[in-house]
Amino acid sequence: MNAKSKIALVTGGSRGLGKNMAIALAKKGIDVVLTYNSNREAADATIAEVQALGQQAAAFQLDTSNAGSFDDFARQLTDYLKAETGSPNIDFLVNNAGTALYAPAVATTEKQLDDIVNIHYKGVFFLTQKLLPFINDGGSVVNISSGLTRITLPGSSVYGSIKAAVEVLTRYLAKELGARKIRVNVVAPGAIETDFGGGHTRDNKEINAQIAGLTALGRVGLPDDIGGVVAFLCTEDARWINGQRIEVSGGQAL
C-alpha cells in the first residue's frame, strides 16, 4: 500500500460486482484491499488488474457470514496495513459480499433465512462495527443493497426484506457517524449480468429479456454500470451525499 494513497476495503471483491468496484476504485487512484470467501485464484487475478492500473492491492480470506471471525480478520488487516503504510487505518469500506436466495416465502426454511441474515445483515453490521475504529475520519462506508427492496418479485421476499434492513441501517449509521464526518450511503443495483445466484439473470434468456423489457434503457445491467458509482461515492466529489439510497438500475420498473 502507498502511504500517500487512500485505501478502500471491498468485501467479496474477487469477482462479479465486487471485482468491478475494486477496479473502478483503482481508476480513481485508490489502493484496494479485498476479501474473498474461497477463490484465492480469482482474488489474485483482481489484484493483478488493480496493480496494472498503478495502484496497490491485497486480499484476505473472509467469510462475512461468520461474525466470530471478524476479530482475527481485523487483526490481520490492521497488522498488514501498519506494516505497509505505518497506519492501521482505511478510508473506505464497501460492504459488498453476498449470496442470493430464490425461494417463495411458503417454502423458505429457517436455515435459508438465517444464512441470508448472517451474511447480508449481521455480517454487514458487525464488520462495520469492528472496523469503525480503523476508518479515518472523513471517510466513507458504502453498503450494497438491491433493486428488490423497491421492486417485488416472487421468490425474493427474504433477500429483499433483509436488504431493506441494510438500507435503514445505512441511514442510522449516517447520522451516528456524522460527528466523524464519515458518510454512509447505499447503492441498490438492479438486475445485473454476473454469476450471482448461479448466473440467474445472465444465463436465463427468458429472465434477461423480461427484465430488459421492464427497464427504461432497454437492457439488463452490466458490472461496469455499478463499480463507477461506488467509486464515485468514495471521492471528494460525493462529499455532500450522505444517508442516501442510490438505485443503479437503468430505470427498471419505473
ZAMARGU-4260 file (C-alpha; in steps of 0.2 Angstrom, whole numbers, plus 5000, padded with zeros to 4 digits):
<rodrens>
0) 5000/5000/5000 | 5006/5018/4996 | 5006/5028/5012 | 5000/5043/5001 | 4985/5034/4993
5) 4968/5032/5001 | 4963/5014/5004 | 4947/5005/5001 | 4941/4988/5008 | 4929/4979/4997
10) 4921/4963/5004 | 4918/4950/4991 | 4930/4959/4979 | 4937/4944/4969 | 4923/4943/4956
15) 4907/4950/4950 | 4902/4967/4955 | 4915/4967/4969 | 4929/4965/4956 | 4922/4979/4946
20) 4921/4990/4961 | 4939/4986/4965 | 4945/4991/4948 | 4934/5007/4947 | 4942/5012/4964
25) 4959/5009/4957 | 4955/5020/4942 | 4951/5034/4955 | 4969/5032/4962 | 4963/5022/4977
30) 4973/5007/4984 | 4962/4992/4987 | 4961/4978/5000 | 4948/4965/4995 | 4941/4950/5004
35) 4937/4933/4996 | 4927/4918/5003 | 4935/4903/4994 | 4943/4908/4977 | 4960/4914/4980
40) 4964/4912/4962 | 4951/4925/4957 | 4956/4937/4971 | 4974/4936/4964 | 4968/4940/4946
45) 4959/4955/4953 | 4974/4961/4962 | 4984/4960/4946 | 4971/4971/4937 | 4972/4984/4951
50) 4991/4984/4950 | 4991/4986/4932 | 4982/5002/4934 | 4996/5008/4945 | 4988/5005/4962
55) 4992/4993/4976 | 4981/4979/4981 | 4980/4964/4993 | 4967/4951/4998 | 4962/4942/5014
60) 4951/4927/5016 | 4934/4931/5025 | 4918/4923/5027 | 4907/4938/5031 | 4893/4926/5037
65) 4904/4922/5052 | 4905/4937/5064 | 4915/4926/5076 | 4930/4928/5063 | 4930/4947/5062
70) 4942/4949/5077 | 4955/4939/5068 | 4952/4947/5051 | 4953/4964/5059 | 4970/4960/5067
75) 4977/4953/5050 | 4971/4968/5041 | 4977/4981/5053 | 4994/4972/5055 | 4996/4972/5037
80) 4992/4990/5034 | 5003/4996/5048 | 5017/4987/5041 | 5014/4993/5024 | 5009/5011/5027
85) 5013/5015/5046 | 4994/5016/5050 | 4981/5003/5053 | 4968/5013/5045 | 4957/5013/5029
90) 4947/5027/5021 | 4933/5017/5013 | 4923/5002/5017 | 4912/4994/5004 | 4900/4980/5011
95) 4898/4970/4995 | 4899/4952/4999 | 4883/4942/4997 | 4874/4927/4990 | 4857/4925/4983
100) 4841/4916/4988 | 4827/4912/4976 | 4813/4904/4986 | 4795/4908/4989 | 4790/4913/5007
105) 4780/4897/5009 | 4795/4886/5005 | 4809/4896/5014 | 4817/4886/5028 | 4824/4893/5044
110) 4842/4889/5039 | 4840/4898/5022 | 4833/4914/5031 | 4847/4913/5044 | 4860/4911/5031
115) 4854/4927/5022 | 4853/4937/5039 | 4870/4932/5044 | 4879/4937/5028 | 4868/4952/5022
120) 4864/4960/5039 | 4873/4953/5054 | 4889/4952/5044 | 4887/4970/5037 | 4883/4977/5055
125) 4897/4968/5064 | 4910/4970/5052 | 4907/4989/5050 | 4906/4990/5069 | 4923/4981/5071
130) 4931/4992/5058 | 4925/5009/5063 | 4939/5012/5074 | 4951/5010/5059 | 4941/5021/5047
135) 4948/5038/5045 | 4938/5052/5050 | 4931/5060/5034 | 4930/5043/5026 | 4915/5033/5018
140) 4905/5017/5020 | 4896/5011/5005 | 4883/4997/5008 | 4876/4987/4994 | 4858/4983/4993
145) 4846/4978/4979 | 4833/4985/4967 | 4822/4971/4976 | 4819/4982/4990 | 4808/4993/4979
150) 4803/4980/4965 | 4794/4965/4972 | 4797/4948/4963 | 4791/4932/4969 | 4804/4921/4977
155) 4814/4936/4984 | 4805/4940/5000 | 4819/4936/5012 | 4833/4943/5001 | 4823/4959/4998
160) 4817/4962/5015 | 4835/4959/5023 | 4842/4971/5010 | 4829/4984/5016 | 4835/4982/5033
165) 4853/4987/5027 | 4845/5002/5019 | 4838/5008/5036 | 4854/5004/5045 | 4863/5015/5032
170) 4853/5030/5037 | 4856/5027/5056 | 4874/5025/5053 | 4875/5041/5043 | 4868/5050/5057
175) 4878/5042/5071 | 4894/5044/5062 | 4891/5062/5056 | 4902/5069/5070 | 4917/5060/5062
180) 4912/5066/5045 | 4910/5048/5039 | 4897/5047/5025 | 4887/5031/5024 | 4877/5028/5008
185) 4869/5013/5000 | 4869/5008/4982 | 4855/4997/4975 | 4859/4988/4959 | 4845/4982/4948
190) 4847/4966/4939 | 4865/4963/4933 | 4873/4950/4922 | 4885/4941/4933 | 4887/4924/4941
195) 4877/4930/4956 | 4864/4917/4960 | 4872/4905/4948 | 4870/4917/4934 | 4851/4919/4936
200) 4850/4935/4926 | 4865/4932/4915 | 4861/4915/4909 | 4842/4913/4908 | 4837/4921/4892
205) 4819/4922/4896 | 4823/4931/4913 | 4835/4943/4904 | 4823/4948/4891 | 4809/4951/4903
210) 4820/4962/4914 | 4826/4972/4898 | 4808/4975/4894 | 4804/4982/4911 | 4819/4994/4910
215) 4818/5011/4903 | 4835/5010/4895 | 4831/4993/4887 | 4844/4981/4893 | 4850/4972/4909
220) 4864/4980/4919 | 4882/4975/4917 | 4895/4975/4931 | 4903/4991/4923 | 4887/5000/4927
225) 4889/4998/4945 | 4908/5000/4950 | 4910/5018/4945 | 4895/5023/4956 | 4903/5015/4971
230) 4920/5023/4967 | 4912/5040/4965 | 4904/5039/4982 | 4922/5037/4989 | 4928/5053/4981
235) 4928/5071/4986 | 4915/5075/4973 | 4902/5065/4983 | 4907/5074/4999 | 4889/5081/5002
240) 4880/5064/4998 | 4875/5056/5014 | 4862/5044/5021 | 4856/5041/5003 | 4849/5026/4993
245) 4856/5027/4975 | 4847/5014/4964 | 4858/5010/4948 | 4845/5000/4938 | 4844/5009/4921
250) 4826/5014/4926 | 4819/4996/4930 | 4801/4995/4933 | 4798/5014/4934
</rodrens>
